[in-house]
Amino acid sequence: MRGKGLSHGAGTIVNAIANGRGAAFGVDLRTVAEVELDSSGIIDVRIEGFEGEGTELAERCVRNVLERMAKREGYGAKVTTRSQIPISRGLKSSSAAANAIVLATLDALDIELDLIKAIKIGTKSAIEARVSVTGAFDDACASMLGGVVLTDNRTEKVLKRDRLPEGLKVVMHVPGFQVRKGSLPLERFRATAPAAQAAFERAKRGEYKEAMVINSLACTSALGLSMDPTYKALAAGAFAAGLSGTGPATVMLVEERKLPDLCSLFEEKELIITEIYNDQEVRK
């Protein structure tokens, strides 16, 4: 009984930690999961290229699917993931992995499940594995569905879906260090609630550039990170830019003709250039 699943990375428009409501957009960096079910009762996980990373999220995703969907007990699994998404940089590697593993497990069981229900299995698993503060429903929806997604993470409801303008490239500035969820200054984040609310109201009106700047100012301050990549990108004519998640990566949306000038401002080894992921049908 074998299955495969695929999901994507995402970039932040509004971080949900402060107020429980967030916004994100899909990017074309991919995570693929393969799950082979057996009768061992043991879940064995291999994260290709990141062998030192913890496996609890993957284990919980498989077990939560099996507990909900399998008609008999005693299942084990061999899980393999491969990803283009840097880990613990704010680019939604955990959401993408959870989505892909849930889909692969469902595929191994030959079960089709509504995508929102599948996402919620992953967000539950992320909270249990302590790789997410809120479950990151906004990130998980953008990762799975594509386009822009605004959500209430407290109730796990999608509030709005949209598309970004055509013709934009995604540029990610990805520093060499990581920001782990266990070290986040949550009280400082919660103190930024008024800014987060202002950013979310802008996002609701489709003012994504303004929302990302407000969000980035608040989050970089809470985390002690730099706004310099955002300022550089906007000065170079980017459509929008801002800190993604809890960083340290900055995501930038830029017209292709402005791409060379923007990229010249950063070290090439710290940049990832890709496309917006808009594949799933958008219902506004």
Number of C-alpha atoms within 10 A of each C-alpha: 12 18 20 21 22 23 28 31 31 35 31 31 36 35 29 32 23 23 21 22 26 28 33 33 28 32 26 21 24 20 25 21 27 25 30 20 22 15 10 12 12 14 21 16 19 19 18 12 11 13 10 9 11 14 16 16 25 30 22 23 26 28 20 18 20 21 12 9 14 15 7 8 10 11 17 20 24 18 25 18 22 17 22 14 22 18 17 20 24 28 32 30 26 26 33 31 32 33 31 31 33 33 31 25 30 24 20 19 19 12 12 10 13 7 14 17 9 20 28 20 21 33 29 21 27 26 16 16 18 15 21 20 16 20 27 34 34 33 39 33 33 32 37 25 24 29 24 31 29 27 25 19 22 14 10 20 15 18 15 16 22 18 20 16 10 9 12 20 21 23 24 24 25 21 15 11 12 16 17 15 15 11 8 14 12 15 10 15 22 16 14 19 17 13 20 30 21 15 27 29 14 19 24 17 9 15 15 23 21 19 28 30 22 21 28 31 19 24 29 19 15 19 18 9 15 16 18 10 20 23 14 16 26 19 10 18 16 23 17 21 31 34 34 29 29 27 25 23 27 29 32 27 27 22 16 13 11 15 19 10 12 21 19 10 12 14 11 10 10 12 17 16 17 14 15 26 25 21 13 11 12 15 8 10
